[in-house]
Amino acid sequence: DEWSDVIMVVEGATVTLHCSEESSVPVRKVEWLTMLNRGETWTNLFSVDVSRARLDGRQMEHQSGRTLEISQNFSLQFTATVQNRGFYSCRMEKEDRTLNERIVLLALIKLTLDPAPVIPIYSTVRLKAEVSPSYAVANGTWLSRTGSPLPTDVSLAGTLLTKLPRVTRSDSDTYTCNISVNVRRRKPVYRFTIRVNVNEKESASFRNITYARPESSLAALSRSAVTLPCSDINGDYVLLYWWRVGSLKSDPQLIFQFDRWRDSRKQSNPRLRLHKRSPLAPGNFSFLLRPELKDAGSYRCEVFRDDQVFAQATALTVLNGYNTSYSSTMELTCEYSTPSGVPSLKWSHLQKPDRPLPLTAVPGQKILTLDLPITPDTAGQYACTLMLQNGQTVRYLYTAMSPSTEPPCCVTKLPDKLTTDSAVPLLQPTDGSVLLLPLSILLFLVPMIAVAVGVLLWRRGPCTFPRNVERSLSYYSGEVENIYENPQDLIQAPPENAVYMDLKLTGETDVYRELDRCRLRNDGCLVMVPLPVRAQSAPDPSLTGPRQTRGQNRKEGYICSSKLIPVSQYIGTVLVCLLGVACLRGWGRWRNPEYHQFVTILEETKKNHTSSNKKKLACYDFDFSHWPADFSWREVSNPKLSKAGVSLLKPEPKHRGTADSLLNSVRTLPCHIVSYLVAHSFGRRMLYPGSVGLLQKAMRSMLQQGQAKLIEEYDGQRNKLAACDGNQIDTMFVDRRGNGGPNGKTLVICCEGNAGFYEVGCMNTPLEGEYSVLGWNHPGFAGSTGVPFPQNEANAMDVVIQFAVHKLGFELSDIVVYAWSIGGFTATWAAMSYPEIRALVLDASFDDLLPLALKVMPESWRPLVTHTVRQYMNLNNAEQLCKYQGPVLLIRRTRDEIITTTGPEDIMSNRGNDLLLKLLHYRYPKVMTEDSVRAVREWLAAGSQIEEESVYIGHEVDDDWCLSVLQSYQTDRDAPFPWSVGEDMAQEGRRHLALFL
């Protein structure tokens, strides 16, 4: 910038411009110049000859009409106005030489408050700062009374605007405008204040409401998204009013308000949110609603801009459908709620539109009755269509399916008679499950064929005969004459070194091809000697005798030895290299004194398994398989053990006859084989990626650091536990009982996630709470051996608890199990098998693995995935949790994309919700009615704590009453779950209890 200083004042203030920063400068002449705008010509304001004039505070009148006063230090003082803002330059000369020139920019600021002077309550206050010239401003902002910055609009150059919509008494205060100015090499800040006083006795009135367009009518399906439009203007804040169906026009409910300047919102309907809004985004307000039947009615969106109001009214009709099953019939109910008029409502069969349907009509409903079971004639899609008077339609669909005749798992039923007609559907399957049978057969036969071909090739060897020559039996045959050229050479050969072979013509040619004769040399090496042979007319009888006697012991096939020579060389080279590497490693260890010390400690620990030796051994990082076992399941007699290990909850088998079961077993054998291959190949690795060796190698340094931290900072004790299935479980124990704190007497057993390790997992959470902590790794994770299948997981958890009780000395009542994600399976198993434990904490867990597995696999694989999960990976957390009677804490991660079936944005697809609902259903079956479940789901669907509180307050739940009801029932009955509380209670009371729980 070309000016050396900026002075900013309000209009009418007194301005003093200094010519020099020094108090006294010996000069001959002082000259002041001015320029209104940048780029114009400088105008001489006045000049003073110091040698002739006395500067004793005299005043002089300038031709512009302003009064200027010059002091002895050549400063200039005057009253600031719009006309005299701009640039000022002071030049000082000495002996016709300019000493320095100082340019000052004088800027004026104008602060306005609107409305003024009286500010009614609920009005919009506008605070504006206008700076002239605008290029004097670098940046700026308005500050609230607490000093926090307010959203400031600087779209207009030199203007800083902020607004306070719907002011109340609490907004009365002093507000500050901070402005940074453009000065060479620095940006000084000027502060200006303005006082806001809100008059509570006077309220703002908005009588003139402008409707952007006529009232629109919308129809929406229950729980589907619908957009409620607003006026498309740049508003300051928006209010949304709702008139429920049947309410008076004078009785609206304010259900949503949003202030874009303060970025604050209030709402009473958790199913309502702003559509694609961000703070300070101007205009185009709209709302996204997922309505229920009760949300039908009239909506009015009012957008406020200063003292203007723009409104948009919308009439919303909601359609809801559901089915109710009875013993012999099923009712499909279609109901609607509309603010005005009677829409058209119609049931139809989409595949058979002309078919008459048994309907029952009541006000606001149409009920379709279907006989059970569903037959192929009644199966199909049924549609309930609602049409408004403006022609807009919405419909509810229900698919009635006949009982499935599909065989279990992935077996497709074959037709009784294979005809041309029945063969066509087999070649053209209509769904993906039909392809599973041939896929299963292929996956089973291809490896078997490959193995068989490999064995045959190995037995046959690389030496084969031409296609027109075949080997015959090892005796003379009269059918084909075997005549050799020069037979005396063969007779003279030693019999023990001869190799005999019969050749028989198989092609049209009468000449044998060359035969490689394999002969053993005296030095033991195998050589190849070519022997030409030719067919002649007469056999040599002298050859038949030896061939008949020696031919009885010959084998049919042989391996050509020349092919073995390079292979043996390669194998020998590799063995020599490996032997050399082993020798070098042994030499290095023998020369390493630290390795000698490690071996000494390891051997001493194996002989004398004391805590001091273990502590020394923990300082080394080595293969955990050589770590001496600290505890074995054999040390404690466990009645829960079966042949496979501890007991698990198995899926209920389907009861069939003996013959049917045998036939079904044969038919489902390929499916079982494929399921086994899937589970033991990529299925297990997808479910437990932490068991993949590549991931463990990538995390090796991180795991070493985490383990060192636990040992060095927390005095952790590493232990190896031998489970009943032979797996070795790597554990880490941190003892806090000696610290004297109350939490140290409680042991927290941590169960990690599918890619978690105790070294870097959830152990830190209870450690920060000063608890005693026992962490362990899944089978196949880090130092633990085995593979993480459910049975192995349960076996590992069992030996961990036995170790905590019998080795560490904790009571079951002092143990809390804390699990993260997939660790909820072992945690719920522990709670089910050891119900005496104090509490259970499940963080980011789920109810069942099957819905999550179906999410990531193709739809055509559903039967195979279902069978595989139920047979090999049945993580039934909810079923195990319901067996536990103690306290449970569920932590739901609302942005968790792993345990959601659709996506993290859909909170209701989080399987943690299903885990909670199943637990409540089991423990309080009389409380969890359909209406109560609907209320709980509404609370679970809230996206924030404010929305949760809004739902809770909206149902008017009395916490004290709910607590007293539960406590009195527990005192009177003292019965285990499930409880019958709520059996004689009204529906509203059950709903309140469900939300309270």
TAGIRA-V766158 format. One record per backbone hydrogen bond with DSSP energy under -1.0 kcal/mol. CO is the residue of the C=O (numbers start at 0). NH is the residue of the N-H. If there is no record, write none. Layout:
BEGIN
[[CO & NH] [CO & NH]]
END
This chain:
BEGIN
[[4 & 104] [6 & 106] [8 & 108] [9 & 12] [12 & 79] [14 & 77] [16 & 75] [24 & 26] [27 & 49] [28 & 92] [29 & 47] [30 & 90] [31 & 44] [31 & 45] [32 & 88] [33 & 42] [34 & 86] [36 & 39] [42 & 33] [45 & 31] [47 & 29] [48 & 51] [48 & 52] [53 & 55] [57 & 69] [59 & 67] [61 & 64] [65 & 61] [67 & 59] [68 & 76] [70 & 73] [74 & 70] [75 & 16] [76 & 68] [77 & 14] [79 & 11] [85 & 105] [86 & 34] [87 & 103] [88 & 32] [89 & 101] [90 & 30] [91 & 98] [92 & 27] [92 & 28] [96 & 93] [99 & 91] [101 & 89] [102 & 3] [103 & 87] [104 & 6] [105 & 85] [106 & 8] [107 & 131] [109 & 129] [111 & 127] [113 & 125] [118 & 198] [119 & 122] [120 & 203] [122 & 166] [124 & 163] [125 & 113] [126 & 161] [127 & 111] [128 & 159] [129 & 109] [131 & 107] [132 & 135] [133 & 136] [135 & 181] [138 & 179] [140 & 177] [141 & 149] [142 & 175] [143 & 146] [147 & 143] [152 & 160] [155 & 158] [157 & 130] [159 & 128] [160 & 152] [161 & 126] [163 & 124] [166 & 121] [167 & 170] [168 & 171] [172 & 195] [174 & 193] [175 & 142] [176 & 191] [177 & 140] [178 & 189] [179 & 137] [179 & 138] [182 & 185] [185 & 182] [187 & 180] [189 & 178] [191 & 176] [193 & 174] [195 & 172] [201 & 120] [206 & 208] [209 & 310] [215 & 314] [217 & 316] [219 & 318] [220 & 223] [225 & 288] [227 & 286] [230 & 232] [232 & 234] [235 & 259] [236 & 303] [237 & 257] [238 & 301] [239 & 254] [239 & 255] [240 & 299] [241 & 252] [242 & 297] [243 & 246] [247 & 250] [252 & 241] [254 & 267] [255 & 239] [256 & 265] [257 & 237] [258 & 262] [258 & 263] [263 & 258] [265 & 256] [268 & 271] [270 & 289] [272 & 287] [277 & 280] [285 & 274] [286 & 227] [287 & 272] [288 & 225] [290 & 222] [291 & 294] [292 & 295] [296 & 315] [297 & 242] [298 & 313] [299 & 240] [300 & 311] [301 & 238] [302 & 309] [303 & 235] [303 & 236] [304 & 307] [307 & 304] [308 & 209] [309 & 302] [310 & 211] [311 & 300] [312 & 215] [313 & 298] [314 & 217] [315 & 296] [316 & 219] [317 & 336] [318 & 221] [319 & 334] [321 & 332] [323 & 330] [327 & 371] [328 & 325] [329 & 369] [330 & 323] [331 & 367] [332 & 321] [333 & 365] [334 & 319] [336 & 317] [343 & 386] [345 & 384] [347 & 382] [351 & 354] [357 & 368] [359 & 366] [361 & 364] [363 & 335] [364 & 361] [365 & 333] [366 & 359] [367 & 331] [369 & 329] [374 & 378] [379 & 399] [380 & 349] [381 & 397] [382 & 347] [383 & 395] [384 & 345] [385 & 393] [386 & 343] [387 & 390] [391 & 387] [393 & 385] [395 & 383] [397 & 381] [399 & 379] [407 & 410] [416 & 418] [418 & 422] [422 & 426] [423 & 427] [432 & 435] [434 & 438] [435 & 439] [436 & 440] [437 & 441] [438 & 442] [439 & 443] [440 & 444] [441 & 445] [444 & 448] [445 & 449] [446 & 450] [447 & 451] [448 & 452] [449 & 453] [450 & 454] [451 & 455] [452 & 456] [453 & 457] [454 & 458] [455 & 459] [456 & 460] [465 & 468] [467 & 505] [472 & 474] [485 & 488] [486 & 490] [487 & 491] [494 & 497] [503 & 469] [514 & 530] [516 & 528] [518 & 526] [520 & 523] [524 & 520] [526 & 518] [528 & 516] [530 & 514] [539 & 542] [542 & 546] [543 & 547] [544 & 548] [545 & 549] [546 & 550] [559 & 562] [563 & 567] [564 & 568] [565 & 569] [566 & 570] [567 & 571] [568 & 572] [569 & 573] [570 & 574] [571 & 575] [572 & 576] [573 & 577] [574 & 578] [575 & 579] [576 & 580] [577 & 581] [578 & 582] [579 & 583] [580 & 584] [581 & 585] [582 & 586] [583 & 587] [584 & 588] [585 & 589] [586 & 590] [591 & 595] [592 & 596] [593 & 597] [594 & 598] [595 & 599] [596 & 600] [597 & 601] [598 & 602] [599 & 603] [600 & 604] [601 & 605] [602 & 606] [603 & 607] [607 & 609] [609 & 613] [610 & 614] [611 & 615] [612 & 616] [613 & 617] [615 & 618] [616 & 619] [622 & 625] [623 & 626] [630 & 721] [631 & 634] [632 & 635] [637 & 640] [644 & 641] [656 & 660] [657 & 661] [658 & 662] [659 & 663] [660 & 664] [661 & 665] [662 & 666] [663 & 667] [667 & 671] [668 & 672] [669 & 673] [670 & 674] [671 & 675] [672 & 676] [673 & 677] [674 & 678] [675 & 679] [677 & 682] [678 & 683] [681 & 685] [682 & 686] [683 & 687] [687 & 690] [688 & 691] [691 & 695] [692 & 696] [693 & 697] [694 & 698] [696 & 699] [698 & 702] [699 & 703] [700 & 704] [701 & 705] [702 & 706] [703 & 707] [704 & 708] [705 & 709] [706 & 710] [707 & 711] [708 & 712] [709 & 715] [716 & 732] [718 & 730] [719 & 629] [719 & 630] [720 & 728] [721 & 632] [722 & 725] [726 & 722] [727 & 784] [728 & 720] [729 & 776] [730 & 718] [731 & 774] [732 & 716] [733 & 772] [735 & 738] [742 & 745] [745 & 771] [746 & 815] [747 & 773] [748 & 817] [750 & 819] [752 & 755] [753 & 689] [762 & 766] [763 & 767] [765 & 770] [766 & 769] [771 & 747] [772 & 733] [773 & 749] [774 & 731] [777 & 780] [780 & 783] [786 & 788] [788 & 792] [789 & 793] [790 & 794] [791 & 795] [792 & 796] [793 & 797] [794 & 798] [795 & 799] [796 & 800] [797 & 801] [798 & 802] [799 & 803] [800 & 804] [801 & 805] [802 & 806] [802 & 807] [803 & 809] [810 & 813] [811 & 814] [813 & 746] [814 & 837] [815 & 748] [816 & 840] [817 & 750] [818 & 842] [819 & 822] [820 & 823] [821 & 824] [822 & 826] [823 & 827] [824 & 828] [825 & 829] [826 & 830] [827 & 831] [828 & 832] [829 & 833] [833 & 836] [838 & 816] [839 & 888] [840 & 818] [841 & 890] [842 & 820] [846 & 877] [848 & 852] [849 & 853] [850 & 854] [857 & 860] [858 & 861] [860 & 864] [861 & 865] [862 & 866] [863 & 867] [864 & 868] [865 & 869] [866 & 870] [867 & 871] [868 & 872] [872 & 874] [873 & 875] [874 & 876] [875 & 879] [876 & 880] [877 & 881] [879 & 882] [880 & 883] [886 & 839] [888 & 841] [890 & 843] [892 & 895] [898 & 910] [902 & 905] [905 & 908] [906 & 909] [908 & 900] [909 & 912] [910 & 914] [911 & 915] [912 & 916] [913 & 917] [914 & 918] [915 & 919] [916 & 920] [917 & 921] [918 & 922] [919 & 923] [922 & 978] [923 & 927] [926 & 928] [928 & 932] [929 & 933] [930 & 934] [931 & 935] [932 & 936] [933 & 937] [934 & 938] [935 & 939] [936 & 940] [938 & 941] [943 & 947] [944 & 948] [945 & 949] [946 & 950] [947 & 951] [948 & 952] [949 & 953] [950 & 954] [951 & 956] [952 & 955] [957 & 961] [958 & 962] [959 & 963] [960 & 964] [961 & 965] [962 & 966] [963 & 967] [964 & 968] [965 & 969] [966 & 970] [967 & 971] [968 & 972] [979 & 982] [981 & 984] [985 & 989] [986 & 990] [987 & 991] [988 & 992] [989 & 993] [990 & 994] [991 & 995] [992 & 996]]
END
